[in-house]
């Protein structure tokens, strides 16, 4: 009797859950665009991202041309981002940018696109395990730089412009360090001309980055090995003019300290 009663209770609970689920589905069918958006937004505020996605997607499906649907597509970028679904977040951001080029919050879509690409790189492993990710080829950094640059240049008064600028500086310094690592790779193999060219690229493309000092040092060393005394002398003059005081005082700056 006990086991039979338990089975009956389980069946009853399952049936009740099914009814509740069907009830929720029927409820959304009775929602207006505004009430459906408010319900989705409430789920977002409560960090119930699964339900928020369902509500937002139902809204965009049932009322695709409403103002609430446009806002829902914007909110979905953030919801996917918080759920860790980076590809869905990127797709949502790109779709919003294509379909709403004059939307008053398009700066937010650009910022979120840059943020998602920015966090594709496993910064946590770099910090915890001492892995220098700058020694590996940059993956999604170019896309992130493009998005953040758009925010900074086209929307300078945006609430996201300051943070986008900070992240741009960080990414720029990382790319400069990557070029330095490539130059050192060439030096180890005796390819001094290629190393000098790579270091020169750092100076031309990332002026002001901490890696510029290392680039000048690499160029001096390479020109010395290539017996190009005139070029070596010119670079030494530039180095002395910019870093002589830092050298005497022993100032050093790590690449991750950007402000």
N, C-alpha and C positions, 0 to 999 in steps of 0.2 A: 504493500500500500504506500509506503514511504517513497519508494522509487517511482511508482506510478504518479504520485502527487507531484514529485519533483519534475518529471517529464511534462506534466500538464502545465506547471508554472512556467517552465522554459518556453513552451510553445506559446503560451499566453503573452509572455514578455516580448517574444519575437514578433507576434502579431501586432502588439501595441506599438512597438518601434516602427513597424512597417506603416501602420496607420499614421503615426506622427510624421514620418517622412513624406508620405503621400499628402498629408495635410499641409506640410510646409510648401510642397510643390504647388498645391492648389492655391495656397495663400499668395504666392508670388504671381500667379495668374490674375489675381484680383487687384494687384498693386497698380497704382499710377506711376508715372515716371519719377515724380518727386518722392513719393513714399518709398519706392524701391531704392532710390538713391539714399534717402535718409537711413534706411535699414542697413544698406551696404556700408555706409559711412560709420554707423554705430558699431558694426562688426569690426571695421578697421581700427577705430579708436580703442576698442576692447581687445585688440590684438588677435582677434579670431580671423586669421587671414584666409583660412579655407572657406569659411562662410562668406567672407567679404568678396572673394573671387567669384563665387557662385552668384552672388547678388549683382555684382558689377557686370558680369558676363550676361546675366539674364536681362539686365537693363539695356546694355548695348545691342542685344539681340532683338528685344521687343520694341525699343524706342530708339532706333539707330540715329535719327536726325534731331533728337531733342538736345537741349542745352545740358540736361543732366547726363546724357550719354557721352557728350564731349568731356564733361568733367570726370565721368567714370573712367574713360580711357586714360585720362591723366592720372587718376588715383591708382589705376591698375599698375602703372609703372612702379609706383612705390610698393604696392602690395607684393608684386612678383619679386621685387628687390629684397623685401624683408623675408620672404619665403625662401630666398636663396636660389630662385629660378632666374639666373642671369640671362639666359637666352630669351626667355619670355619677356623679361623686363626690357631688354634691348629691342626686341621686335615691337613691343608696345610703344616704346619711345620713338622709334623710327616711323611707325605707322602714324603716330600723333603728329610728328613733324611734317610728314607728307600731306596729311589731310587738313591740318590746321596751321598753315604758315603765318597767319596774322593773329593767332590767338593771343590774348594779353598775358598768358602764362607760358608762352612758348620757351621763355628763358629757363623755366623749371624743367621742361622736357629735355632741353640741351644739357642742363646740369646733371640730371639723373642719368642720362646716357653716358656722360663722362664718368660719373661716379661708378656705374656698373662696370665699365671697361677698366677703370682704375683698380677696382678690387678684384679683377681677374688674377692679378699677381699675388702670390701667397706671401704677403708681407709678414704675417705672423711667424712663419717658419724661418724667415730671414732673421727676425729679432730673437726668437727663442733658441735657435740652433746655430746662430752665427754663420749662416750661409749667405755669401755675397751674391745676391741675385743679379747684380750688375755685371757679373761675369758670364751671364747667359744672354742670348739674343733677346731683345725686347719683343714682346708678343703684341699685346693689345694697347701698348702705350701710345702709339701714333693716333689711334682712334680717340683715346681719352684726351689727348692733347688738343685735337681738333675740336672736340665738344667743349672743353673748358675754354679754349681760345675764343670760340663763338660767344660764349657767355660774357667773357671779359670785354671783347671788342664791340659786340653789337648791343650788349645790354649792361653798360658800365654802372648804371644805377640799380641794378638788380640786387635783391637781397642775397643772391648766391654768388655775386661777382667776387667778393673778397675771398671766400673759401676756394672758389675756382682758381683765383690767382695764386693762392698759396700752394695748391696742388700742382698747378702748372710749373711753378718754380721747382718743386720736388721732382716732378717727372723730367724736367729739363736737365736737372743735375744728374739724374740717373742715366739719362742717355749720354751725357758727357762722360760719365764714368765708364759706361760701356765702351765708348770709343777709345778711352785710355787703356782699358784692358785688352782691346784688340791690338792697339799699338805695341803694348808690352809683349803680346804674343808674337808679333813680327820681329821684335828685337831679339827674343830668345832664339829665333831661327836665322838671325843675321840679315833679315830683310829691312835694312835701315831706311831705305828710300820709302818703302811702303809705310813704315812706322812713322816717319816724319810727316807724310801726307795725312795720315790718320790724326796725328796730333794737331796739325794745322787746321783740320776740319773742326776740331773742338774749339779752337780759338775763333774761327770764322762763324760758326753756327751757335755757339753757347758762350758768347762773351759775357763775362761776369760770373760764370759758374766757378765753384771752388776748383774744379778739375783743370782750369786754364793754367794754373801754376805748374801742375804736373805735365801738361802738354808742352809748355815752354821748356821744361827740363828735358823732356824726351827729345824735342827738336834739337836742343844743344848737343845732347849726347849723340844723336844720329848724324848730325852734320860734322861732329868731331870724327866719327868713324868713317864718314864718307870723304873726309879731308876737304870739306867745303868751308874754308875759314871765313870767307866774307859773310856767308849766310849765318854761320855760327856766331860771329861777332855781332851781327844785327840782332839776333835773337837774345843774346846775352845782354845787350843794351836795354832791350824791352824788359827783360827779366829784372835787371837791376833797378830800373825806373819804377817798377810796379811792386816788387816783392823784396827789395833789399832790406827795408826796415823790418818786415815780418821775419825775414831770415835771421837777422841779428837778435831779435827778441824771442826767437823760438816759437813764434805763433803758428799753430796748426789748427786746421779746421776740418772736421770730418764731413764727408759728403752729405750725410743725412741732416746736418745742422744748417737749415736753410733760412732761418730767421732768428 
